Amino acid sequence: MTIKFELLKKSKESQARLGRLYTSHGEIETPIFMPVGTQATVKTMSPRELKEIGSQIILSNTYHLYLRPGHELVKEAGGLHSFMNWNLPILTDSGGFQVFSLAKLREINDNGVTFRSHIDGSKHVFTPEKSMEIQMALGSDIAMAFDECAPYPCSYEETRKAMERTTRWAERCLEFHNHPYQVVFGIIQGGTYKDLRIQSSKELSSLDFPGYGIGGLSVGEPKSLMYEILDEMMPYVPDNKPRYLMGVGSPDCLVEGVLRGIDMFDCVLPTRIARNGTVMTSRGKLVIRNAQYARDFSPIDPECDCYACKNFSRAYIRHLLKADEVLGIRLTTIHNLSYLINLMKDIREAIKNDRLIDFTKNFYEKYNS
Amino acid sequence: MTIKFELLKKSKESQARLGRLYTSHGEIETPIFMPVGTQATVKTMSPRELKEIGSQIILSNTYHLYLRPGHELVKEAGGLHSFMNWNLPILTDSGGFQVFSLAKLREINDNGVTFRSHIDGSKHVFTPEKSMEIQMALGSDIAMAFDECAPYPCSYEETRKAMERTTRWAERCLEFHNHPYQVVFGIIQGGTYKDLRIQSSKELSSLDFPGYGIGGLSVGEPKSLMYEILDEMMPYVPDNKPRYLMGVGSPDCLVEGVLRGIDMFDCVLPTRIARNGTVMTSRGKLVIRNAQYARDFSPIDPECDCYACKNFSRAYIRHLLKADEVLGIRLTTIHNLSYLINLMKDIREAIKNDRLIDFTKNFYEKYNS
């Protein structure tokens, strides 16, 4: 299977692009931010709220759904869209990153990864074929190839080995994958080594995936280093395919990623910090749990028109968070996701009007104020 | 202040009544169930969801809001309606029940109750006047008189003392209360002693409150005893005023209460059991966390048209609950509240059509099936 990706416009000022990706559950406008629904739910949100804030696609996690409730059960329910009642596009990751970051007692060899569940300690094996099998059962629109993600920091030799294995696994994924509408994106690895990133980009490009994830960034390295790596590698990532920077979701990184030619992003950051009482605003982050907001009857972000900002004050939301009331983290989550989705909408508008550089300047001025 | 209560119909078959209560934030149709928003939020629900399921009035808690965020802060926010963005009627309890059931190290005398906060152990005093002051600051539509609620079981002598003190405190509440639109309901006590219940009903009636709460029932005594007490006392509770059976919310008790002439109910039961994964259905309770529902792709209650039942399966909701996902308890809460609100709607319809006895028979047949 392949997927139609229309490149609507290339920015004259930067590497930014405007695109449209066609999936069997609808189109998405790129550049785009994808909310993460790890366990078949974007934490605290209902599907209709996700639609209301303009989510066009969500991500879900192969590793988590395989362990609980099990991909066979999801398949029995008619697939993930039906199980969770989300009829717009879904992207599933490969489980690769999670077995390396969450699971216990991993053993890696060329065949795959043996690991123990973080839930009950039970033993499991993920191979490229198994990852494809699970993702086909889930029935997402976009599956990701099973990859080995090197940590940060990591030696050149180790990073090279993981990168080369990722290429071999990518071939096996393509070989095994067979689904009426689901497509598989390859994942480029290579850690923070520019030559490895370029080698991986070239190797994966030659496999002609319908889209490319860039994995193994935003795993602890400084932002400036991530930007440098992107600068070096992006010329080698096919520009007629969607390019997805995995696990990146802070507002400044979204802007910088788009400037470097990224089309898709995902991250748990907006939902995770929301649950800790931190909100993203046009003037930067704000820890709404802080005492200074106890009697602040203004909205989280006066420039935002989400349900939280239109109807509730910082003081009320702070009260809910302090009192451990679920509505508190619901409202901060609605707001943070709305903020990123609106940011991407503004970015798309700026690309359209050839004013992304100007937009970026204004963004930073306010964001750092 | 008084309140307009229109008695639309008295059932020919039982003591049930159909009524309409006019508050400054809108009318409510009785008999009615009031969802409980202890800390200025009905747990897990947003105000618009509450409206969507047909909540006409909610209850909130004086004790909790006094401790956190503080009634003065709520007053600064423009009152509780404004603070929590709920523009329909609100009833606040007096804090009496909570200081006896939640707070620590209580000392009671005729002046009031000294207690320690369950949150931080700080020392506080509630008097009838203080309870009125807090409720006036909150600006609810209906305030409750400060009462002493005897536990169950409790000796006759102790129950009598608490009941007599409740009458003296009720007088002080009326004396002190002064608010442009808020009204105060008296609370009848007397534990499980019929003569004390009758005495309390008579004493409170003579104070001419615009409505009456029946407190101190559903505190551990058998349901049959509660029904007996109601049978004995209701002839002494003014029938031209709304009658509110406090803290009662199991479906069968709602039906039995209405048959005995009750107009208003509140209880944390539907929201509390929802968070433990238990749902109320037309066929009785169902513990949706149980393994038997893992692959049950039918809705919680096929007869229900709430958002949870229209869009999600038992299997999905069970998965969410097992995975500690907030959406799980949101959906069970939406359903349980919808169930009780729809039950009351059906009851009102049955009273209107003089078929409440028939309705009750059908209700029990299915409920116990």
Contacts between the chains, C-beta under 8 A, distances in Angstrom:
chain1	res1	chain2	res2	distance
A	39	B	319	7.6
A	39	B	320	7.6
A	39	B	323	4.6
A	39	B	325	5.8
A	40	B	316	7.4
A	40	B	319	6.7
A	40	B	320	7.8
A	41	B	320	6.0
A	41	B	325	5.0
A	41	B	327	4.7
A	43	B	325	6.7
A	43	B	326	6.4
A	43	B	327	7.9
A	44	B	326	4.4
A	44	B	327	6.9
A	44	B	330	7.9
A	45	B	327	7.0
A	46	B	307	7.5
A	46	B	327	6.2
A	46	B	330	6.9
A	47	B	311	7.4
A	48	B	307	7.8
A	68	B	319	7.0
A	68	B	322	6.7
A	68	B	323	5.8
A	69	B	294	7.0
A	69	B	315	7.4
A	69	B	319	4.4
A	69	B	322	7.6
A	73	B	294	7.0
A	73	B	295	6.2
A	73	B	315	7.0
A	73	B	319	8.0
A	76	B	295	6.3
A	76	B	297	7.6
A	77	B	297	5.7
A	77	B	313	6.8
A	77	B	315	6.2
A	77	B	316	7.1
A	83	B	313	7.7
A	83	B	315	7.6
A	83	B	316	5.6
A	83	B	319	8.0
A	84	B	316	6.4
A	85	B	311	4.8
A	85	B	312	5.8
A	85	B	316	7.5
A	294	B	69	7.0
A	294	B	73	7.0
A	295	B	73	6.2
A	295	B	76	6.3
A	297	B	76	7.6
A	297	B	77	5.7
A	307	B	46	7.5
A	307	B	48	7.7
A	311	B	47	7.4
A	311	B	85	4.8
A	312	B	85	5.8
A	313	B	77	6.8
A	313	B	83	7.6
A	315	B	69	7.4
A	315	B	73	7.0
A	315	B	77	6.2
A	315	B	83	7.6
A	316	B	40	7.4
A	316	B	77	7.1
A	316	B	83	5.6
A	316	B	84	6.4
A	316	B	85	7.5
A	319	B	39	7.6
A	319	B	40	6.7
A	319	B	68	7.0
A	319	B	69	4.4
A	319	B	73	8.0
A	319	B	83	8.0
A	320	B	39	7.7
A	320	B	40	7.8
A	320	B	41	6.0
A	322	B	68	6.7
A	322	B	69	7.5
A	323	B	39	4.6
A	323	B	64	8.0
A	323	B	68	5.8
A	325	B	39	5.8
A	325	B	41	4.9
A	325	B	43	6.7
A	326	B	43	6.4
A	326	B	44	4.4
A	326	B	326	5.7
A	326	B	329	7.2
A	326	B	330	7.2
A	327	B	41	4.7
A	327	B	43	7.9
A	327	B	44	6.9
A	327	B	45	7.0
A	327	B	46	6.2
A	329	B	326	7.2
A	330	B	44	7.9
A	330	B	46	6.9
A	330	B	326	7.2
A	330	B	330	8.0
